[in-house]
Amino acid sequence: LSKNYNIKVVLKIYIYLSFNDIQKYNYSYYPIRLVSDDSSANLRDYIFDQLKADNIFCRKYFYPLISEFQLYKNDANKTPYAITVANQVLCLPIYPELSKSNATRIATHVLKAIETYIKEKI
C-alpha cells in the first residue's frame, strides 16, 4: 500500500517525509508533508477538510504541537521550525485492511484537493 500511495500521491505532492538509512519505516503512519508557496494559507488544513468532506479521515501529525500547551506557551516562539512543520504534516489512513483500491481512491482525492487548492489560489 505504501508503494501505491507513493506512485499515486508522493510523486505529485510538493514534499513527503523520507527516511534515511538509519531510520526504519514501521508503516504505522503514512505521513505526507504539504508545502505551499502561499504562506497565508495552510495547505495541510485545506486538504484535511476536503478529505473529511469525502469521508476520508486523516490525522494532523504533531497536532497540537507540544510547545502550544499552556505549560510551554512562553517557549513557543523558540521552535519556529517545529511550528512550521507541524502545520504541514498530514497522515493518510493506513491500516491492515486498507485495500489497494481504497489507497488509490484516497490518493486520487488528495491529488484532486491539491489541484482544487491551486486553482483557487490562481
C-alpha positions as CSV (number, residue, x, y, z in Angstrom):
1,L,0.0,0.0,0.0
2,S,2.8,2.4,0.8
3,K,4.1,1.9,-2.8
4,N,0.7,2.6,-4.1
5,Y,0.5,5.9,-2.2
6,N,4.0,6.7,-3.4
7,I,3.0,6.2,-7.0
8,K,-0.3,8.0,-6.8
9,V,0.5,10.8,-4.3
10,V,4.1,11.4,-3.5
11,L,5.4,11.9,-7.0
12,K,2.9,14.8,-7.4
13,I,2.9,16.2,-3.9
14,Y,5.3,19.0,-3.1
15,I,7.3,17.2,-0.4
16,Y,7.0,14.0,1.5
17,L,8.7,12.6,4.6
18,S,11.5,10.3,3.7
19,F,13.6,8.0,5.7
20,N,17.4,7.7,5.7
21,D,19.4,4.6,6.0
22,I,19.4,4.7,9.8
23,Q,15.7,5.1,10.2
24,K,13.3,2.3,9.6
25,Y,9.8,2.9,8.4
26,N,7.2,0.9,10.5
27,Y,4.2,1.5,8.4
28,S,2.1,2.7,11.3
29,Y,1.5,6.1,9.7
30,Y,1.7,7.4,6.2
31,P,2.8,11.0,6.7
32,I,3.0,13.4,3.9
33,R,4.3,17.0,4.1
34,L,2.3,19.5,2.3
35,V,4.2,22.7,1.5
36,S,2.7,25.7,-0.3
37,D,4.3,28.9,-1.5
38,D,1.3,30.8,-0.2
39,S,2.3,31.4,3.4
40,S,-1.1,33.0,4.2
41,A,-2.9,29.7,3.6
42,N,-2.5,26.3,5.2
43,L,-2.5,23.6,2.5
44,R,-2.5,20.8,5.1
45,D,-5.7,22.1,6.7
46,Y,-7.3,22.6,3.3
47,I,-6.5,19.0,2.3
48,F,-7.6,17.7,5.7
49,D,-11.0,19.4,5.3
50,Q,-11.5,18.3,1.7
51,L,-10.8,14.7,2.6
52,K,-13.0,14.8,5.7
53,A,-15.9,16.1,3.5
54,D,-15.3,13.0,1.4
55,N,-15.4,10.7,4.5
56,I,-11.7,10.2,4.4
57,F,-10.3,10.6,7.9
58,C,-6.7,11.7,8.2
59,R,-4.7,12.8,11.1
60,K,-2.8,16.0,11.6
61,Y,0.5,14.8,12.8
62,F,2.3,16.8,15.5
63,Y,-1.1,18.4,16.4
64,P,-1.4,20.1,18.6
65,L,2.3,20.8,18.9
66,I,3.6,20.3,22.5
67,S,5.0,23.8,22.6
68,E,1.4,25.1,22.2
69,F,0.4,23.5,25.5
70,Q,-0.1,26.1,28.3
71,L,2.8,24.7,30.2
72,Y,5.2,25.6,27.4
73,K,3.5,28.7,25.9
74,N,6.3,31.0,27.0
75,D,8.8,28.9,24.9
76,A,6.5,28.5,21.8
77,N,8.4,31.1,19.8
78,K,11.7,29.2,20.3
79,T,10.5,26.4,18.0
80,P,9.7,28.1,14.7
81,Y,10.7,25.2,12.5
82,A,8.6,22.8,14.6
83,I,5.6,25.1,14.3
84,T,6.1,25.3,10.5
85,V,6.4,21.5,10.1
86,A,3.5,20.8,12.4
87,N,1.3,22.8,10.2
88,Q,2.4,20.9,7.1
89,V,2.2,17.2,8.0
90,L,-0.9,15.1,7.4
91,C,-1.1,11.3,8.0
92,L,-3.1,9.4,5.4
93,P,-5.1,6.5,6.5
94,I,-3.1,3.2,6.7
95,Y,-4.3,0.1,8.4
96,P,-4.1,-3.7,7.7
97,E,-7.5,-3.9,6.0
98,L,-6.8,-0.9,3.7
99,S,-7.2,-2.3,0.1
100,K,-5.2,-1.1,-2.8
101,S,-8.3,0.3,-4.4
102,N,-9.1,2.4,-1.3
103,A,-5.5,3.6,-1.1
104,T,-5.8,4.6,-4.8
105,R,-9.1,6.3,-4.0
106,I,-7.6,8.3,-1.1
107,A,-4.5,9.2,-3.2
108,T,-6.8,10.4,-6.0
109,H,-8.8,12.5,-3.5
110,V,-5.5,14.1,-2.2
111,L,-4.5,15.0,-5.8
112,K,-7.9,16.4,-6.6
113,A,-7.8,18.5,-3.4
114,I,-4.4,19.8,-4.3
115,E,-5.5,20.7,-7.8
116,T,-8.6,22.5,-6.4
117,Y,-6.4,24.4,-3.9
118,I,-4.0,25.5,-6.7
119,K,-6.9,26.6,-8.9
120,E,-8.5,28.6,-6.1
121,K,-5.2,30.4,-5.5
122,I,-4.7,31.4,-9.1
